Amino acid sequence: MPLVTYEQERPWAGKIAAAVEMKMMPPWFADPRYGHFANDPSLSEEQIATIAAWADAGAPAGDARDAPAPPEWSEGWNIPQPDAVVKMPKPVQIPARGEVEYTYEIVATHFTEDKWVQMAEVRPSSAAHVHHAVVYIRPPDSAWLRHAPVGEPFTASMLNDPEERRRAHETTSDLLLVYAPGSAPDRWADGMAKFVPAGSDLVFQMHYTTNGEAASDETSAGLVFAKKPPKQRVITLQLNNHALVIPPGAEDFRVEVQGTLPNDATLLSLFPHMHLRGKRFEYDIVHDDGNVETLLRVNYHFHWQLSYKLAEPRELKAGTKLRAVAWYDNSKNNPHNPDPEKTVTWGDQTSQEMMVGFFDVAVPAGMDKWQYFIRRREN
């Protein structure tokens, strides 16, 4: 329901008060004991009390002379007007029912010069059908999906080359951004941006879910370029565990993965991704003395997949050990559980599970993802 005007909002006053008192709204799932985040929209206790008192009083309108100026809404984008919009040229036809294999569409940017992207937003035309989307930057020298069609949708099973079919989900290409329900556009601070080499393609990897109504989708990516070359390049890394096996009925099943940073980096944000059995997700630094420092703990909500932007970027030295831990509820007490009698393994569909801890780091502008993973020998 729209909640833009007083007339639209007043009938929902009681439910609004209940939602904010339960801290369901605004949506925010980080445990307040760990970390501070720049995009935390949580209301203060005073603000919550004010809303509750307003609802209890019958939701009075107040004096119109005290009202602020109406907000100015952007036309379609939540970022400034993009400098470039890269759109899937052919729509994807989504059936009314059944599972849809991951769908790809490779779109040429036609950039004749290198671009630094400071803001980016994914905008599906049929958001109700998009479980998530990942937009990859495929530079001109990349061999990934080189025999796949450009400018039209395809799935891995449609590719003729068995090796290319197998590697469709595997790439070292950097991510431009990830879109999921509730996620916000990427906005990097001045002096930081993502790099798109001249002649690159954007590869849209789309996970569609059906909802009883057939539709078509043409997702777009809006890009705002940095005004000058930045000092730092943002790259997206991930910790994941493909080997998870969740037993039937398990209420609090734990899965973890660890990795060591090969070079110095500045940690900017954290974006956990799981499916319907996801319960909690945590990012930690495991120090050399064995002490564990928790950076973020999320009470996971599948329908509000948020990126958590650090209030103060964290400098991490080469050799820092990062750990991601996920907990799953595969029991009948989980109302979203597709089948509590099933042993659950890694898979693309929501009836299966994933364990991915995306995180964004800033590195020197001249360092790409390949170079970042070259470990330097100590003298």
C-alpha positions, -999 to +999 in steps of 0.1 A: +000+000+000+013+035-006+022+056+024+030+089+007+002+111+020-016+114+053-048+102+037-031+070+026-014+065+059-041+072+085-061+039+080-029+019+087-019+039+119-024+010+143-004-015+121+023+011+116+027+016+153+027-022+159+054-027+132+077-001+146+072-012+182+082-048+171+111-032+152+099-049+120+100-015+103+121+001+091+136-033+080+170-038+096+183-071+108+218-065+122+224-074+158+231-040+175+258-056+197+281-059+167+293-031+144+280+003+133+266+008+099+261+040+078+228+028+063+211+018+096+175+032+094+165+021+129+143+044+149+152+056+183+130+046+213+118+082+214+107+081+178+090+048+183+071+062+213+060+092+193+045+070+166+028+048+191+013+079+209+001+093+176-017+061+167-032+058+202-046+094+199-065+084+167-037+094+143-044+132+142-033+151+111-016+180+128-014+215+115-009+216+077+011+248+081+038+227+099+041+201+072+074+199+054+077+204+017+066+174-003+095+151-013+108+152-049+107+117-063+132+106-090+118+093-122+124+056-118+159+057-104+170+059-068+204+073-079+209+106-098+200+105-135+224+078-148+251+087-172+245+054-190+217+028-189+226-007-200+194-026-207+189-062-217+179-058-254+155-088-254+129-095-228+129-128-209+096-147-210+088-160-175+062-187-171+033-186-146+045-217-128+075-240-123+112-235-117+132-212-141+168-220-148+192-192-142+189-169-173+218-149-187+219-120-211+252-105-223+249-068-232+277-049-249+284-015-233+300+000-264+322+020-241+351+033-262+371+044-231+375+030-195+348+040-171+348+044-133+313+037-119+306+055-086+269+046-084+250+018-099+214+005-096+197-026-110+161-020-121+140-050-132+109-044-152+092-072-134+105-070-099+079-094-086+096-122-105+132-114-097+146-135-068+180-119-073+203-106-101+241-104-104+256-081-130+292-090-139+318-070-157+332-091-186+363-073-199+372-078-236+400-102-229+378-126-208+371-161-222+341-165-200+309-174-220+327-164-252+306-188-273+274-177-258+250-155-277+252-117-271+220-096-268+195-124-262+186-145-232+200-180-227+205-206-200+235-228-193+217-259-206+213-242-240+251-239-245+267-263-269+301-265-253+300-288-222+329-270-205+311-236-211+279-251-196+298-262-166+316-229-161+285-207-166+282-202-129+319-199-123+338-167-132+366-146-119+350-115-135+343-088-110+307-080-100+293-046-108+266-051-082+241-076-067+204-070-066+180-088-042+147-079-025+152-049-003+187-042-016+197-006-023+219+009-051+256+010-047+270+045-039+307+047-033+324+076-015+344+101-035+377+087-045+363+051-048+346+035-078+342+002-097+361-001-130+346-011-163+373-014-190+366+000-225+349-026-247+335-046-218+302-064-217+278-066-188+266-101-181+232-101-164+227-133-144+190-134-135+173-158-111+135-156-117+108-172-096+073-178-107+042-165-089+012-178-108+013-150-134+033-151-166+054-120-174+084-107-193+114-089-179+139-065-193+163-056-165+184-024-167+215-012-149+219+025-144+254+038-140+267+071-127+304+078-135+330+093-112+339+129-122+376+120-121+397+089-118+395+076-082+424+066-060+408+033-050+391+006-069+362-013-054+360-050-059+335-075-046+348-107-030+329-136-014+332-163+011+310-193+003+306-230+011+293-251-017+296-283+004+267-276+028+245-306+037+216-297+060+198-326+076+160-330+077+144-312+107+176-294+118+166-262+136+199-245+140+224-261+115+258-243+114+279-239+082+312-219+081+340-210+057+372-191+062+396-172+040+427-152+043+432-118+025+462-120+002+468-083+003+459-052+022+423-039+016+397-015+031+365-033+040+335-012+030+303-034+032+289-069+038+261-086+020+249-121+032+229-143+009+209-174+018+176-189+008+144-198+026+160-218+054+184-190+063+183-181+100+214-161+109+246-150+092+278-137+107+311-122+095+341-125+118+378-116+120+397-145+135+428-130+151+462-148+154+456-154+191+424-172+184+401-144+195+371-138+173+359-103+165+324-102+151+319-076+124+282-083+117+255-107+128+223-107+109+189-123+119+184-133+083+152-124+064+149-138+029+126-111+017+148-082+029+183-089+017+203-059+027+238-047+023+254-035+055+277-004+049+303+001+076+300+035+093+338+036+093+357+016+066+380-010+082+416-013+071+426-049+069+461-061+065+473-089+042+469-122+061+437-112+079+416-143+084+379-137+076+352-162+086+316-164+076+292-185+096+256-193+086+228-211+105+198-227+089+164-238+101+153-268+082+125-277+107+088-276+105+088-246+127+102-225+098+071-212+081+091-206+049+106-241+047+096-258+014+102-293+028+114-301+064+117-338+055+144-331+029+182-331+031+192-298+016+223-291-005+237-262-025+216-252-054+203-223-075+166-227-067+149-214-035+140-250-026+178-256-023+202-235-003+232-211-007+258-198+017+274-167+003+290-138+022+297-111-003+319-082+009+332-051-009+367-039-004+387-009-018+422-015-032+446+007-051+431+019-084+457+002-105+450-033-089+425-056-105+410-087-090+436-110-105+464-089-091+448-087-057+450-125-053+487-126-060+503-131-026+534-110-020+564-128-006+578-113+026+615-104+025 
